[in-house]
């Protein structure tokens, strides 16, 4: 019995239990005709009727689509300009067609997108023109948790992304710009929130690129913050936050750490592995309790003029500013590379690094180094390599020959090993392999060549 559902009707095509040899030729031909021709047509008709029962509704505004959506729905928004103020009060995913051409414009009259439901995601939009004012935001997550703002372009909003009274929300890989001649405020604000993060964002032309206030256990990682008034701002109380792997470049200040009110204290905030480049002034610090290194490595400060006589990539003297102290300032810029299965290789270098690659199948790291500044004569690399990727003493080759200086025993914490090497500069290929890698390669090649010979010998002996 074959059963097809067509709307609310049930259509049955039933075959009898008689044997085929008892069916006359005419009935057999008719049966084959039904099986071959009518059944596909009937099936097609059923499918068409099922689709016709679906209701397809188009909306002229994003807000109408949200109002008619159910929790868990994905709303796909085609390219175009949408002049509206959107309130997302359901757990939905808003997906724009393109972050340059799918535009939500606030007409300079208030917050553009406000999120008040948990688990909301917004990606692929250009969000612009909130107008200037303390209560005007580009994307405002208010008393909502587990929200993700990812891959958007924001322009000319007073507070571009603001997470307020939120838990476990994220701002990821957004690009935030402002008019160079306009009054602008903050790129990303995280306040009164716990376990939130700002990762991989590009923020420029802001009063403050990233601002934390009353933030606890939040992470600011791998952002590029350029041409702002202040790169990073922390206002009290801020506790147990991590600021790492950011590049803060060409700002008026690296950042600001201040207590408001004055009797509030900071503690257990960690700031390390950041690059502070070409900033006019250092941090303004009106409080203490911030750790500027991880006990082994600190930050790179371009303004710092220091020596490295022991050749380890760490300055010989701490960097002291006000009451603060970076005990292990880096002599080159810090970069972390994701290489395989969640592993990362950390590199500190005063050289420009291109085409960094790790090949776990043969335990090899390859990269190209060249001058970072004009007429640079020498360069160095300080590298932390996880044992899970390469757990040997390493051989470093620069264009196929040994470098000028190598230190294989810089540091080992049981998880990774740090090495250091330097070289004369133009442009070089750097290869890092285990010391016995070449020997093993020869053994493997010899074994591969010997296997066919042994098989032939074995067959002849058997015969």
C-alpha positions as CSV (number, residue, x, y, z in Angstrom):
1,X,0.0,0.0,0.0
2,X,1.3,3.4,-1.0
3,X,-0.1,6.4,1.0
4,X,0.2,10.0,0.0
5,X,-1.1,12.9,2.0
6,X,-2.7,15.7,0.0
7,X,-3.9,18.5,2.2
8,X,-6.2,16.9,4.6
9,X,-7.1,14.1,2.3
10,X,-5.5,10.7,2.3
11,X,-5.1,9.0,-1.1
12,X,-4.4,5.3,-1.1
13,X,-3.2,3.2,-4.0
14,X,-3.7,-0.4,-3.1
15,X,-2.3,-3.5,-4.8
16,X,-4.3,-6.7,-4.6
17,X,-2.8,-9.9,-3.1
18,X,-3.3,-12.0,-6.2
19,X,-0.2,-13.4,-7.8
20,X,1.1,-11.8,-10.9
21,X,0.6,-14.8,-13.1
22,X,-3.2,-14.7,-12.4
23,X,-3.5,-11.1,-13.7
24,X,-4.4,-10.9,-17.3
25,X,-2.2,-9.1,-19.8
26,X,-4.5,-6.0,-20.0
27,X,-4.6,-5.6,-16.2
28,X,-0.8,-6.0,-16.0
29,X,-0.3,-3.3,-18.6
30,X,-2.7,-1.0,-16.7
31,X,-0.9,-1.7,-13.4
32,X,2.5,-0.9,-15.0
33,X,1.1,2.3,-16.5
34,X,-0.1,3.4,-13.0
35,X,3.2,2.5,-11.4
36,X,5.4,4.2,-14.1
37,X,3.4,7.2,-15.1
38,X,0.6,8.1,-12.7
39,X,2.4,7.6,-9.4
40,X,5.2,10.3,-10.2
41,X,2.5,12.6,-11.4
42,X,0.4,12.0,-8.3
43,X,3.5,12.5,-6.1
44,X,4.3,15.8,-7.9
45,X,0.7,17.0,-7.4
46,X,0.9,16.1,-3.7
47,X,4.2,18.1,-3.3
48,X,2.7,21.1,-5.1
49,X,-0.4,21.1,-2.8
50,X,1.8,20.9,0.3
51,X,3.8,23.9,-0.8
52,X,0.6,25.8,-1.6
53,X,-0.5,25.3,1.9
54,X,2.5,27.3,3.2
55,X,2.0,31.0,3.8
56,X,4.7,33.2,2.4
57,X,4.5,36.8,3.6
58,X,6.8,39.7,2.7
59,X,7.4,42.6,5.0
60,X,8.3,46.2,4.2
61,X,10.1,46.8,7.5
62,X,12.5,44.8,9.7
63,X,10.2,45.5,12.7
64,X,7.2,44.0,11.0
65,X,9.2,40.8,10.4
66,X,10.3,40.6,14.0
67,X,6.7,41.2,15.2
68,X,5.5,38.3,13.1
69,X,8.4,35.9,13.9
70,X,8.5,33.2,16.5
71,X,11.3,32.6,18.9
72,X,14.1,30.7,17.3
73,X,13.4,32.1,13.8
74,X,16.0,33.5,11.4
75,X,15.0,36.7,9.6
76,X,16.9,37.2,6.3
77,X,17.0,40.9,5.3
78,X,17.8,41.7,1.7
79,X,20.0,44.7,0.6
80,X,18.4,48.1,0.9
81,X,18.1,51.1,3.2
82,X,15.7,50.7,6.1
83,X,14.9,54.0,7.9
84,X,13.7,52.7,11.3
85,X,14.4,52.1,14.9
86,X,14.3,48.3,15.6
87,X,13.3,46.7,18.9
88,X,14.3,43.0,19.1
89,X,12.2,41.5,21.9
90,X,12.3,37.9,20.7
91,X,15.0,35.3,20.4
92,X,15.7,35.6,16.7
93,X,18.7,35.8,14.4
94,X,18.8,38.9,12.1
95,X,20.9,38.3,9.1
96,X,21.6,41.1,6.6
97,X,22.5,40.2,3.0
98,X,25.7,42.4,3.1
99,X,27.2,44.6,5.7
100,X,27.8,47.4,3.2
101,X,24.4,47.3,1.4
102,X,21.9,46.2,4.0
103,X,21.6,49.5,5.9
104,X,19.5,50.4,9.0
105,X,19.5,54.1,9.3
106,X,18.4,55.9,12.4
107,X,17.9,59.2,10.7
108,X,19.9,60.9,13.6
109,X,16.9,60.5,15.9
110,X,17.8,57.8,18.4
111,X,18.9,54.3,19.1
112,X,18.9,52.2,15.9
113,X,18.6,48.6,17.2
114,X,17.7,47.8,20.8
115,X,17.8,44.2,22.1
116,X,15.8,43.2,25.1
117,X,15.5,39.4,24.6
118,X,18.1,36.7,25.4
119,X,20.0,34.8,22.7
120,X,19.6,37.4,19.9
121,X,22.1,37.5,17.0
122,X,22.7,40.3,14.6
123,X,25.1,40.0,11.6
124,X,25.6,41.4,8.1
125,X,24.3,45.0,8.6
126,X,25.5,48.5,8.2
127,X,24.0,50.4,11.1
128,X,24.3,54.2,11.0
129,X,23.2,57.6,12.1
130,X,21.9,57.5,15.7
131,X,22.4,61.1,16.3
132,X,24.5,62.6,19.1
133,X,23.3,62.1,22.6
134,X,24.1,60.0,25.7
135,X,21.0,57.7,25.2
136,X,21.5,57.1,21.5
137,X,23.1,53.9,20.4
138,X,23.9,51.9,17.3
139,X,23.1,48.5,18.8
140,X,22.0,48.5,22.5
141,X,21.8,45.2,24.4
142,X,19.9,46.0,27.6
143,X,19.1,43.4,30.3
144,X,19.6,40.7,27.7
145,X,22.0,37.7,27.9
146,X,23.9,35.5,25.4
147,X,23.5,37.9,22.5
148,X,26.0,38.1,19.6
149,X,26.7,41.2,17.5
150,X,29.0,40.0,14.7
151,X,30.3,41.1,11.4
152,X,28.5,44.4,11.1
153,X,29.6,47.9,10.0
154,X,28.7,50.8,12.2
155,X,29.0,54.4,11.3
156,X,28.2,57.7,13.0
157,X,26.5,56.4,16.1
158,X,27.1,57.9,19.5
159,X,27.6,54.6,21.3
160,X,28.0,52.1,18.5
161,X,27.7,48.9,20.5
162,X,26.6,49.0,24.1
163,X,26.2,46.0,26.4
164,X,24.4,47.1,29.6
165,X,23.3,44.7,32.3
166,X,24.2,41.7,30.2
167,X,25.8,38.3,30.8
168,X,27.8,36.3,28.3
169,X,27.2,38.6,25.3
170,X,29.7,39.3,22.5
171,X,30.8,41.9,20.0
172,X,32.8,40.1,17.4
173,X,34.5,41.3,14.2
174,X,32.6,44.5,13.7
175,X,34.0,47.6,12.0
176,X,33.2,50.9,13.7
177,X,34.1,54.2,12.1
178,X,33.0,57.8,12.5
179,X,33.2,61.0,10.5
180,X,36.6,62.6,11.0
181,X,35.0,66.1,11.4
182,X,32.1,65.1,13.6
183,X,31.5,64.7,17.4
184,X,31.7,61.0,18.2
185,X,31.6,59.0,21.4
186,X,32.4,55.3,22.1
187,X,33.0,52.4,19.9
188,X,32.1,49.5,22.2
189,X,30.9,50.0,25.8
190,X,30.6,47.1,28.2
191,X,29.0,48.2,31.5
192,X,27.3,46.6,34.5
193,X,28.0,43.3,32.8
194,X,29.6,40.0,33.5
195,X,31.5,37.6,31.2
196,X,31.1,39.7,28.1
197,X,33.7,40.1,25.3
198,X,34.8,42.3,22.5
199,X,36.9,40.3,20.0
200,X,38.4,41.0,16.6
201,X,36.8,44.4,16.1
202,X,38.2,47.4,14.2
203,X,37.4,50.7,15.9
204,X,38.6,54.2,14.8
205,X,37.7,57.9,15.2
206,X,36.1,57.6,18.7
207,X,36.5,59.4,22.0
208,X,37.1,55.9,23.5
209,X,37.5,52.8,21.3
210,X,36.6,50.3,24.0
211,X,35.1,51.3,27.3
212,X,34.6,49.1,30.4
213,X,32.7,50.3,33.4
214,X,31.5,48.1,36.3
215,X,32.6,45.1,34.2
216,X,33.5,41.8,35.7
217,X,35.4,38.9,34.1
218,X,35.1,40.4,30.6
219,X,37.6,39.9,27.8
220,X,38.9,42.5,25.3
221,X,41.0,40.5,22.8
222,X,42.6,40.9,19.4
223,X,41.0,44.3,18.5
224,X,42.5,46.9,16.2
225,X,42.0,50.4,17.8
226,X,43.4,53.3,15.8
227,X,43.1,57.1,15.5
228,X,40.9,57.4,18.6
229,X,41.2,59.8,21.5
230,X,41.7,57.0,23.9
231,X,42.2,53.4,22.9
232,X,41.0,51.6,26.0
233,X,39.1,53.1,29.0
234,X,38.3,51.4,32.3
235,X,36.1,53.1,34.8
236,X,35.4,51.7,38.3
237,X,34.6,49.3,39.4
238,X,36.3,46.9,37.1
239,X,37.5,43.5,38.4
240,X,39.1,40.4,36.9
241,X,38.9,41.6,33.3
242,X,41.4,40.5,30.6
243,X,42.8,42.9,28.0
244,X,45.1,41.1,25.6
245,X,46.4,40.8,22.0
246,X,45.1,44.2,21.0
247,X,46.8,46.7,18.7
248,X,46.4,50.2,19.9
249,X,47.8,52.5,17.3
250,X,47.9,56.2,16.5
251,X,45.6,57.3,19.3
252,X,46.1,60.4,21.5
253,X,46.3,58.1,24.5
254,X,46.9,54.4,25.0
255,X,44.0,54.5,27.4
256,X,42.6,55.6,30.7
257,X,42.0,53.8,34.0
258,X,40.1,55.8,36.6
259,X,38.0,55.4,39.7
260,X,34.5,57.0,39.7
261,X,33.8,57.7,42.5
262,X,37.4,58.0,43.9
263,X,36.9,55.4,46.7
264,X,36.2,52.6,44.3
265,X,39.1,50.1,43.7
266,X,40.3,48.0,40.8
267,X,41.7,44.5,41.3
268,X,42.8,41.5,39.3
269,X,42.6,43.3,35.9
270,X,45.2,41.9,33.6
271,X,46.7,43.8,30.6
272,X,49.4,42.0,28.6
273,X,50.4,40.9,25.1
274,X,49.1,44.2,23.7
275,X,50.9,46.5,21.1
276,X,50.8,50.2,22.0
277,X,52.2,51.9,18.8
278,X,52.7,55.6,18.0
279,X,50.3,56.8,20.6
280,X,50.9,60.4,21.8
281,X,50.6,59.7,25.5
282,X,50.6,56.6,27.7
283,X,47.8,55.5,30.0
284,X,46.3,58.0,32.4
285,X,46.1,56.0,35.6
286,X,44.2,57.2,38.6
287,X,44.0,53.9,40.4
288,X,46.2,50.8,41.1
289,X,45.6,47.1,41.1
290,X,46.2,46.4,37.4
291,X,48.7,43.7,36.3
292,X,50.6,44.7,33.2
293,X,52.2,41.3,32.6
294,X,51.5,37.6,33.0
295,X,54.6,36.9,35.1
296,X,56.7,36.2,32.0
297,X,55.7,38.7,29.2
298,X,54.1,42.1,29.3
299,X,53.2,44.5,26.5
300,X,55.0,46.2,23.6
301,X,55.4,49.9,24.1
302,X,56.7,51.7,20.9
303,X,57.7,54.7,23.0
304,X,60.0,52.6,25.2
305,X,63.7,53.0,24.5
306,X,65.3,50.0,26.2
307,X,68.0,47.4,25.7
308,X,68.0,43.6,25.4
309,X,71.5,42.6,26.3
310,X,70.6,39.1,27.3
311,X,68.9,38.4,24.0
312,X,65.5,37.1,25.0
313,X,63.1,39.5,23.5
314,X,62.3,41.1,26.9
315,X,63.6,44.6,27.8
316,X,66.3,44.7,30.4
317,X,64.4,47.2,32.5
318,X,60.7,47.4,33.5
319,X,58.5,50.1,31.9
320,X,57.2,52.4,34.7
321,X,54.5,55.0,34.1
322,X,53.0,56.8,37.1
323,X,52.4,54.2,39.8
324,X,52.1,51.4,37.2
325,X,54.7,49.0,36.2
326,X,55.2,46.5,33.3
327,X,57.8,44.2,34.6
328,X,58.5,42.4,31.3
329,X,58.0,44.8,28.4
330,X,58.3,43.2,25.0
331,X,61.0,44.4,22.6
332,X,58.8,43.6,19.5
333,X,55.2,43.4,18.5
334,X,53.1,40.5,19.7
335,X,51.1,38.2,17.4
336,X,49.2,35.0,18.2
337,X,48.5,32.5,15.4
338,X,45.8,29.9,15.4
339,X,47.4,26.9,13.8
340,X,45.6,23.6,14.4
341,X,42.9,22.1,16.6
342,X,42.7,25.2,18.9
343,X,46.5,25.5,19.4
344,X,48.2,28.8,19.1
345,X,51.8,29.9,18.5
346,X,52.8,33.2,20.0
347,X,55.4,35.3,18.3
348,X,57.1,38.4,19.5
349,X,59.2,40.1,16.8
350,X,60.6,43.4,15.7
351,X,60.3,42.2,12.1
352,X,57.4,42.1,9.7
353,X,56.1,38.6,9.5
354,X,54.3,37.2,6.4
355,X,52.8,33.9,5.4
356,X,53.1,32.3,8.8
357,X,52.2,28.6,8.6
358,X,52.4,25.5,10.8
359,X,52.4,22.0,9.3
360,X,51.7,19.5,12.1
361,X,51.9,16.5,9.8
362,X,55.7,17.0,9.5
363,X,56.3,19.2,12.6
364,X,57.3,22.3,10.7
365,X,56.8,26.0,11.1
366,X,57.5,28.4,8.2
367,X,57.3,32.1,8.0
368,X,58.9,35.0,6.1
369,X,60.5,37.9,8.0
370,X,61.5,41.3,6.6
371,X,62.1,44.9,7.6
372,X,59.4,46.5,9.7
373,X,61.0,49.9,9.4
374,X,63.3,51.3,6.7
375,X,67.0,50.5,6.9
376,X,66.5,48.0,9.7
377,X,69.7,46.0,10.0
378,X,68.8,43.2,12.5
379,X,65.8,41.4,13.6
380,X,64.7,38.8,16.1
381,X,61.9,36.4,16.9
382,X,60.7,35.1,20.3
383,X,58.4,32.1,19.8
384,X,56.3,30.0,22.2
385,X,55.5,26.6,20.6
386,X,53.0,24.2,22.2
387,X,54.5,20.8,23.0
388,X,51.4,19.2,21.4
389,X,52.5,20.5,18.0
390,X,56.3,20.1,18.3
391,X,57.7,18.6,21.4
392,X,61.4,18.5,20.7
393,X,64.5,20.7,20.7
394,X,64.2,22.7,17.5
395,X,66.4,23.4,14.6
396,X,66.0,26.9,13.1
397,X,67.0,27.6,9.6
398,X,67.2,31.0,8.0
399,X,67.3,30.6,4.2
400,X,68.6,27.1,4.7
401,X,71.4,28.1,7.1
402,X,71.7,28.5,10.9
403,X,70.8,32.0,12.3
404,X,73.3,34.3,14.0
405,X,72.1,33.3,17.5
406,X,69.6,30.8,18.8
407,X,68.5,30.1,22.4
408,X,66.5,26.9,22.7
409,X,66.2,27.0,26.5
410,X,64.5,30.4,27.0
411,X,61.6,29.0,29.0
412,X,59.4,25.9,29.3
413,X,56.2,25.9,31.4
414,X,55.4,22.2,30.7
415,X,52.8,23.2,28.0
416,X,55.0,25.3,25.6
417,X,58.6,26.0,25.0
418,X,60.0,29.4,24.2
419,X,62.9,29.9,21.8
420,X,64.7,33.0,20.6
421,X,66.8,33.7,17.5
422,X,68.1,36.7,15.6
423,X,69.3,37.5,12.1
424,X,70.6,40.2,9.7
425,X,67.7,41.6,7.8
426,X,66.5,42.0,4.3
427,X,63.9,39.3,3.6
428,X,64.3,35.7,4.8
429,X,62.5,32.4,4.9
430,X,62.5,30.9,8.4
431,X,61.9,27.2,8.9
432,X,61.6,25.6,12.4
433,X,61.8,21.8,12.7
434,X,62.8,19.3,15.4
435,X,66.5,18.6,15.5
436,X,66.1,15.0,14.3
437,X,63.5,15.9,11.7
438,X,66.0,15.5,8.8
439,X,67.2,12.2,10.0
440,X,63.7,10.9,10.4
441,X,62.9,12.0,6.8
442,X,65.8,10.0,5.5
443,X,64.7,7.0,7.4
444,X,61.2,7.3,6.1
445,X,62.4,7.7,2.5
446,X,64.7,4.6,2.8
447,X,61.9,2.6,4.3
448,X,59.5,3.6,1.5
449,X,62.1,2.5,-1.1
450,X,62.9,-0.8,0.7
451,X,59.3,-2.0,1.0
452,X,58.7,-2.9,-2.7
453,X,62.1,-4.7,-2.8
454,X,61.3,-6.7,0.3
455,X,57.9,-7.6,-1.1
456,X,59.5,-8.8,-4.4
457,X,62.1,-10.9,-2.5
458,X,59.4,-12.4,-0.3
459,X,57.3,-13.5,-3.3
460,X,60.2,-15.1,-5.0
461,X,61.2,-17.0,-1.9
462,X,57.6,-18.2,-1.5
463,X,57.5,-19.4,-5.1
